[in-house]
Amino acid sequence: MFGAYLHVPNIKKRLPKLHWKTELYVTSFQRLRSSAINNINGIGTIPVSEIIRYARWLDIDDEEQFVDIIQSMDFSFVSAVNKQAAKRNKAKKK
């Protein structure tokens, strides 16, 4: 569920219990992040075609909603990571 840290007993005990639908989106997002294409400006977003293919593989009824939710998570993630990178770059220049 939470990547490499799942096998660590102390961390596993403290993980929140997610509703099954929430867990579906979190797990899907984590798996789809490896499909993201990085660019010269930082990390990129997950291609929509990959999200749709994954939704069909999972047999999701409402593909459009699934794409919207995963894209929203992805845009938030990319924005946060790029802001952190900009702060680090700014700090290095000082």
C-alpha positions as CSV (number, residue, x, y, z in Angstrom):
1,M,0.0,0.0,0.0
2,F,2.7,2.5,0.9
3,G,5.6,1.2,-1.2
4,A,8.9,0.2,0.3
5,Y,7.8,1.0,3.9
6,L,5.0,-1.5,4.0
7,H,7.3,-4.3,5.2
8,V,8.5,-2.3,8.2
9,P,6.4,-3.5,11.2
10,N,6.4,-0.3,13.2
11,I,5.3,1.8,10.2
12,K,2.7,-0.7,9.1
13,K,1.0,-0.5,12.5
14,R,0.8,3.3,12.3
15,L,-0.6,3.4,8.8
16,P,-4.2,4.8,8.6
17,K,-6.9,2.4,7.6
18,L,-8.2,3.6,4.3
19,H,-11.7,3.1,2.8
20,W,-11.4,0.6,0.0
21,K,-12.2,3.2,-2.6
22,T,-9.6,5.6,-1.3
23,E,-7.1,2.8,-1.2
24,L,-7.9,2.0,-4.8
25,Y,-7.0,5.5,-5.9
26,V,-3.9,5.7,-3.7
27,T,-2.6,2.4,-4.9
28,S,-3.4,3.2,-8.5
29,F,-1.7,6.6,-8.3
30,Q,1.5,5.0,-6.8
31,R,1.6,2.4,-9.5
32,L,0.9,4.9,-12.3
33,R,3.6,7.3,-11.1
34,S,6.3,5.1,-12.7
35,S,4.6,5.9,-16.1
36,A,5.2,9.6,-15.7
37,I,7.6,11.2,-18.2
38,N,10.2,13.5,-16.6
39,N,11.1,16.7,-18.5
40,I,13.9,19.2,-18.3
41,N,11.9,21.4,-15.9
42,G,11.4,18.6,-13.4
43,I,9.1,15.7,-13.0
44,G,6.3,15.2,-15.5
45,T,2.7,14.0,-15.3
46,I,1.2,10.6,-15.9
47,P,0.0,10.2,-19.5
48,V,-3.8,10.1,-19.7
49,S,-3.5,7.0,-22.0
50,E,-1.7,5.1,-19.2
51,I,-4.5,6.1,-16.7
52,I,-7.2,5.0,-19.1
53,R,-5.4,1.7,-19.8
54,Y,-5.0,1.1,-16.1
55,A,-8.7,1.9,-15.5
56,R,-9.7,-0.6,-18.2
57,W,-7.3,-3.2,-16.7
58,L,-9.1,-2.7,-13.3
59,D,-12.5,-2.8,-15.1
60,I,-13.5,0.6,-13.6
61,D,-17.0,1.5,-14.6
62,D,-16.6,5.3,-14.6
63,E,-13.3,5.8,-16.4
64,E,-13.8,9.6,-16.7
65,Q,-14.1,10.0,-12.9
66,F,-11.1,7.7,-12.4
67,V,-9.0,9.8,-14.8
68,D,-10.1,13.0,-13.1
69,I,-9.2,11.8,-9.6
70,I,-5.8,10.3,-10.6
71,Q,-5.0,13.5,-12.6
72,S,-5.9,15.7,-9.7
73,M,-3.7,13.7,-7.4
74,D,-0.9,13.8,-10.0
75,F,-1.1,17.5,-10.6
76,S,-1.0,18.2,-6.8
77,F,2.0,15.8,-6.5
78,V,3.9,17.3,-9.4
79,S,3.2,20.9,-8.2
80,A,4.5,20.1,-4.7
81,V,7.6,18.4,-5.9
82,N,8.5,21.1,-8.4
83,K,7.9,23.8,-5.7
84,Q,10.3,21.9,-3.4
85,A,12.9,21.7,-6.2
86,A,12.6,25.4,-6.9
87,K,13.2,26.2,-3.2
88,R,16.3,23.9,-3.1
89,N,17.6,25.5,-6.3
90,K,17.1,29.0,-4.9
91,A,18.8,28.0,-1.6
92,K,21.8,26.6,-3.6
93,K,22.3,29.9,-5.5
94,K,22.7,31.9,-2.2
